[in-house]
Structure formats: C-alpha cells, structure tokens
Amino acid sequence: MSTEIAPATLPAGPATADSLARSARTVIATEAAAIRSLEPRIDGDFSAACRTILACEGRVVVTGMGKSGHIGRKIAATLASTGTPAFFVHPGEASHGDLGMIMPQDVVLALSNSGETDEVLFILPVIKRQGIPLIAMTGNPRSSLAQQADAHLDVSVPAEACPLGLAPTASTTAALVMGDALSIALLEARGFTADDFARSHPAGSLGRRLLLHIADIMHRDDGIPRVPPQASLTEALMEMTRKRLGMTAVVDAEQRLLGVFTDGDLRRALDDRNVDLRQASVESLMTRGPKTVTPDKLAVEAAQLMEKHQIHALLVVDADNIVVGALNIHDLLRARVV
C-alpha cells in the first residue's frame, strides 16, 4: 500500500492587511538592495561589453532560458528601440536550427543566473568556433559561462526576495537593470536622439508626438477658410460654416494674412452696440496679429500653442506670411496628438 507524502510548505499565517503590506515592503527593500549592489560593478568589463557592441557590424543576439529568457527578450527589445539592432534567440531552439540566425558579424549576449544553464552552454562551442564575441550576464563570476565570455557582467544579488530562496526575483530585477544600463550607455555613446527613437516607434503616442508635423494634418487649398478684408459679416460667417473650423483667415489679394475672424470675434461684435452688423466689413471686426504656426513645426507644438493661449484653431503661414493651411483642436485629437 502506497503512502502519499504532502510537499513541505511554510507555515501559513493570517493574511492580514499588515502582513501582506509587510511582505510587499520586504520584497521591495530586497530588490532595491540588489539594484544598489550593481553600481560598484560598472567596471572594465562593462566598458568592454559596450565597446564590443559598438564595434559590432551585425546585431546583438540575446539568449537565455526560463526567467532569464524573459528578461533577455526585454533587453533585446530595449536595445533595438534605442539604436542597437538586437533580437532574441531561444537557446533550446538554437540547437535545433536557429543557430543559423546568428552570423559571424554578430555579438551574443547570454543570460544565466547560475552561469551553468545546459541549453546555453551547449551552443557556446558553435558560437566560439565562429569567432563571435560573447558577453555573459550571470550571478556567478566563476561559472562556466562567465569564464568563456569575452566580457562578463556580474548581476549576483545578496538574496532573492522569495522567502524560499527559489523563485527568481531580485536576480531577474538585477539582470533587467543591468540590461537597461547597457542599453542607455550605448544610446548615449551613439548620440541616439528623440527623433531616432520616434522612427522606431511610429505607431506609438511618442512617435506621433515626435514625427507628426503640422503639414501632415493641416487643411490645405480649398479647405482653408479665407475671405478678403472687404467681405461682409454674412460672407465671413458663410465661409466659416462651409469650412467648419470655427474661424476664417482674412487675406489680401496675394493671400498674405491680415487677421483672423473667429467665433469669439462674432460674439464680441454682437455685444457691441456701436457695431452695425449689416454694414461692417470683416476687416473692422477681425483680430489682427493672430497666433500662427509654420507647416514644418511639430503638431504637438500647435497643441502647446493652443493650450497656452486658450485658442482652438490656428492658421498656418509660410515665411512670407502667406496662408498655406489651417487646423483646429479636432484635427489634433483625430491625429491623437492630444
């Protein structure tokens, strides 16, 4: 007759609000200490890793198993988005054909907390045979992986946050932070700019803010509301209604901007008993010297200008003050700039 043996467990305590909060604070403190312990290890090996990647004519190939693999995927994504071409290869898949993705001009960044992960060690001879530089990120500087690396990044931690000392917690946080440190050091060394970042994130909100120009969203040609200075109030209102931007430009014969007539100007005219609305020209009611932008400015700059001056529409002019476009807050909303 067989006897089932229950697995060992820690004594369970009452899950009070205080005990839960105490546990969470302990985790945060443990992981914060792990991160602080990394700073003295930014040394010659770190500089060597950076120089190796900067000299790389191919890509950084990141690999790792289990939780190290998850962190490796994030590091590869961060490198790729900050100017260092990179991708992740699963070490198990690498030994079944994916090693063909790694070329002699690449650099391999291998993650393993123990530095003895079989799947990672198994592919090292092929990598070394091709003369591919190897950067290791481990928690054991004396491990097999660390010893075979051209540069070793020490991410060992005083303790895991897991009370059993089993679940990768502080160690994965340390590896993630070291990966971020490597990525940002490379970003600064390359002179990577916000515009460069936006080009690799064109669909994101940051990409839209950094790449979208006023010329991309403004109304052009017949879509621009405009009237001559002698136009009547009725003519100006009809133009505003047709173009649906809540304003109209007032321009001379060469299309140079003289002023703008807005819904606000209309309300002020209606409230002024000295204005004969049937006889007044739009020139006598318009706002002179309105806020304008040029088409080469970023759309986000138009949003900032509208917010600063509490206005909802802008005219777009060229270097000669000729009206070439118009936009309002709804155009910015549709473009998801604001």
C-alpha positions in Angstrom: 0.0 0.0 0.0 1.5 3.3 -1.0 1.5 6.4 1.2 1.3 9.9 -0.2 3.6 12.4 1.3 2.5 16.0 1.3 5.0 18.5 0.0 6.8 20.7 2.5 5.3 24.1 2.9 5.9 27.2 5.0 3.6 27.7 8.0 0.6 29.7 6.8 -0.2 32.8 8.7 -3.3 35.0 8.8 -3.4 37.1 5.6 -4.0 40.4 7.3 -3.5 43.8 5.7 -0.4 44.4 7.8 1.2 41.1 7.0 0.6 41.5 3.3 2.0 45.0 3.3 5.0 43.9 5.3 5.7 41.1 2.8 5.5 43.5 -0.1 7.8 46.1 1.6 10.3 43.3 2.3 10.3 42.4 -1.4 10.8 46.0 -2.5 13.6 46.5 0.0 15.4 43.3 -1.0 15.2 44.2 -4.7 16.3 47.7 -4.1 19.4 46.4 -2.3 20.1 44.1 -5.2 20.0 47.1 -7.6 22.3 49.2 -5.4 24.8 46.3 -5.3 25.2 46.6 -9.1 26.7 50.1 -9.1 30.3 49.1 -8.0 30.3 46.5 -10.7 30.1 49.0 -13.6 33.7 48.5 -14.3 36.1 47.5 -17.1 34.0 44.5 -18.1 31.0 46.8 -18.6 33.1 49.2 -20.7 34.4 46.2 -22.7 30.9 45.0 -23.3 29.8 48.4 -24.6 32.9 48.7 -26.9 32.3 45.2 -28.2 28.7 46.1 -29.1 29.6 49.5 -30.6 32.1 47.8 -32.8 29.6 45.2 -33.9 28.7 45.3 -37.6 25.8 42.9 -37.2 23.2 42.6 -34.4 23.2 41.7 -30.7 21.7 38.2 -30.3 20.3 37.8 -26.8 19.7 34.3 -25.4 18.7 32.8 -22.1 16.4 30.1 -20.6 13.4 30.4 -18.3 13.1 33.6 -16.4 16.5 34.7 -17.8 15.0 34.3 -21.2 12.1 36.5 -20.4 14.5 39.2 -19.2 16.6 38.6 -22.3 13.6 39.3 -24.5 13.0 42.6 -22.8 16.7 43.6 -23.0 16.7 42.7 -26.8 13.6 44.9 -27.3 15.1 47.8 -25.3 18.4 47.6 -27.3 16.5 47.5 -30.6 14.4 50.5 -29.7 17.4 52.6 -28.6 19.6 52.3 -31.6 21.3 48.9 -31.2 19.9 46.3 -33.6 19.1 43.2 -31.5 16.8 40.2 -31.3 16.2 37.2 -29.0 17.0 33.5 -29.8 15.8 30.7 -27.5 18.8 28.6 -26.7 16.8 25.4 -27.0 15.6 26.3 -30.4 19.1 27.5 -31.3 20.5 23.9 -31.0 17.7 22.7 -33.4 18.3 25.1 -36.3 18.0 28.6 -35.0 21.8 28.9 -34.7 21.6 29.7 -38.4 20.2 33.1 -37.3 23.5 34.0 -35.7 26.1 35.4 -38.1 29.9 35.9 -37.6 29.4 39.7 -37.5 27.0 39.5 -34.6 27.6 39.7 -30.8 25.9 37.2 -28.4 24.6 38.4 -25.0 23.9 35.3 -22.9 21.9 35.4 -19.6 22.0 32.8 -16.9 21.9 33.4 -13.2 23.8 30.3 -12.4 26.0 30.5 -15.4 25.6 26.7 -15.8 22.4 26.5 -17.9 22.8 23.4 -20.1 20.9 24.8 -23.1 23.1 27.9 -23.1 26.4 26.1 -22.6 25.5 23.6 -25.3 25.6 26.3 -28.0 28.7 28.0 -26.9 31.2 25.9 -28.9 29.5 26.8 -32.1 29.5 30.5 -31.2 33.1 30.4 -30.2 34.1 28.4 -33.3 32.7 31.2 -35.5 34.7 33.8 -33.6 31.5 35.6 -32.4 32.1 37.8 -29.4 30.3 36.6 -26.2 29.1 38.8 -23.4 27.7 36.9 -20.4 25.4 38.2 -17.7 25.4 35.9 -14.8 25.2 35.8 -11.0 28.4 33.7 -10.7 31.7 35.2 -12.0 33.3 31.7 -11.6 30.7 29.9 -13.7 31.4 28.1 -17.0 29.5 30.8 -18.9 31.3 33.7 -17.2 34.7 32.0 -17.8 34.1 31.6 -21.5 32.9 35.1 -22.1 34.8 38.0 -23.6 33.1 40.3 -21.1 31.2 39.3 -18.0 28.5 41.4 -16.4 28.1 40.4 -12.8 24.5 40.5 -11.7 24.8 38.5 -8.5 22.5 39.5 -5.7 22.7 39.3 -1.9 19.4 37.4 -1.6 16.3 36.6 -3.6 13.1 38.3 -2.5 11.4 34.9 -2.4 11.3 33.7 1.2 12.1 30.2 0.0 15.1 31.5 -1.9 13.9 29.7 -5.0 11.8 31.9 -7.3 14.0 34.3 -9.4 13.0 37.7 -8.1 15.9 40.0 -7.1 18.2 38.2 -9.6 15.9 38.9 -12.5 15.4 42.5 -11.4 19.2 43.0 -11.3 19.6 41.5 -14.8 16.9 43.7 -16.1 18.5 46.8 -14.6 21.9 45.8 -16.0 20.3 45.4 -19.4 18.8 48.9 -19.1 22.2 50.3 -18.1 23.9 48.7 -21.1 21.2 49.9 -23.5 21.3 53.5 -22.3 25.1 53.7 -22.2 25.0 52.6 -25.8 22.3 55.0 -26.7 24.3 57.9 -25.3 27.5 56.7 -27.0 25.7 56.6 -30.4 24.2 60.0 -29.9 20.8 58.5 -30.3 18.1 61.2 -30.4 14.4 61.5 -29.6 13.7 61.7 -33.4 15.7 58.4 -33.8 13.5 56.8 -31.0 10.3 58.0 -32.7 11.3 56.5 -36.0 11.4 53.1 -34.3 8.0 53.8 -32.6 5.9 55.3 -35.4 2.6 53.8 -34.2 3.0 54.8 -30.6 1.9 58.1 -29.0 5.5 59.2 -28.6 6.1 58.5 -32.3 3.1 60.6 -33.2 4.3 63.4 -31.0 7.8 63.4 -32.4 7.2 62.6 -36.0 3.9 64.2 -37.0 4.3 67.7 -38.4 1.6 70.3 -38.9 2.0 69.9 -42.7 0.8 66.3 -42.2 -2.6 67.2 -40.7 -3.5 70.8 -41.8 -6.3 71.7 -44.1 -5.0 72.9 -47.5 -6.1 74.7 -50.6 -9.9 74.9 -50.8 -10.1 73.5 -47.3 -8.7 76.7 -45.9 -11.3 79.3 -44.7 -10.4 82.7 -46.0 -12.1 85.9 -47.1 -10.9 89.3 -48.4 -10.9 92.2 -45.9 -13.9 93.9 -47.6 -16.1 90.8 -47.1 -19.3 91.3 -45.1 -20.1 89.6 -41.8 -22.5 87.4 -43.6 -19.9 86.3 -46.2 -17.4 85.6 -43.4 -19.9 83.5 -41.5 -20.8 81.5 -44.6 -17.1 80.8 -45.2 -16.7 79.7 -41.5 -19.8 77.4 -41.8 -18.5 75.8 -45.1 -15.0 75.1 -43.8 -16.1 74.2 -40.2 -13.0 75.3 -38.4 -14.6 77.9 -36.2 -12.7 80.8 -37.9 -11.6 82.3 -41.2 -8.4 83.9 -42.3 -8.7 87.5 -43.7 -6.2 87.8 -46.5 -5.1 90.3 -49.2 -5.0 89.6 -52.9 -1.7 87.8 -52.6 -3.1 85.6 -49.8 -1.0 87.2 -47.1 -2.5 87.1 -43.7 -4.1 90.3 -42.4 -6.1 88.9 -39.5 -8.5 86.2 -38.3 -12.2 86.3 -37.6 -13.4 83.7 -35.1 -16.5 82.7 -33.2 -15.1 84.9 -30.3 -14.9 87.9 -32.6 -18.5 87.3 -33.6 -19.7 87.2 -30.0 -17.8 90.4 -29.2 -19.4 92.2 -32.2 -22.9 91.1 -31.2 -22.3 92.5 -27.7 -21.0 95.9 -29.1 -23.8 98.3 -29.7 -21.6 100.6 -31.7 -21.1 98.0 -34.4 -23.5 98.0 -37.3 -23.5 94.3 -38.2 -25.2 94.9 -41.5 -22.7 97.4 -42.7 -19.4 96.3 -41.0 -16.7 94.6 -43.0 -14.9 91.7 -41.6 -11.7 93.8 -41.6 -13.2 96.0 -38.9 -14.2 93.0 -36.7 -11.2 90.7 -37.2 -8.3 90.1 -34.7 -5.1 91.5 -36.0 -1.7 89.7 -35.5 -3.2 86.3 -34.7 -1.2 83.4 -33.4 0.2 81.3 -36.4 2.5 78.4 -37.0 4.6 77.2 -39.9 4.0 73.9 -41.6 7.4 72.5 -40.6 6.6 72.6 -36.9 5.6 69.5 -35.0 1.9 69.0 -34.5 2.5 68.8 -30.7 3.8 72.4 -30.9 0.5 73.5 -32.3 -1.2 71.8 -29.4 1.0 73.5 -26.9 0.4 76.9 -28.5 -3.4 76.4 -28.4 -3.3 75.4 -24.8 -1.0 78.3 -23.8 -3.2 81.0 -25.5 -6.6 79.2 -24.9 -7.5 79.1 -28.6 -8.9 76.3 -30.6 -7.7 76.9 -34.1 -4.5 78.1 -35.9 -3.6 79.4 -39.3 -0.5 78.1 -41.0 1.7 80.5 -42.8 4.9 80.3 -44.8 8.0 82.6 -44.5 6.2 85.3 -46.5 3.1 85.3 -44.2 1.1 83.7 -46.9 -1.7 81.4 -45.6 -0.9 77.8 -46.6 -3.1 75.9 -44.2 -5.4 75.8 -41.1 -6.2 73.4 -38.3 -8.1 73.2 -35.1 -8.1 71.2 -31.9 -10.3 68.5 -33.5 -7.6 67.8 -36.1 -5.1 67.3 -33.3 -7.5 65.0 -31.5 -8.1 62.9 -34.6 -4.3 62.6 -35.1 -4.1 61.5 -31.4 -1.5 64.2 -30.7 -3.6 65.3 -27.6 
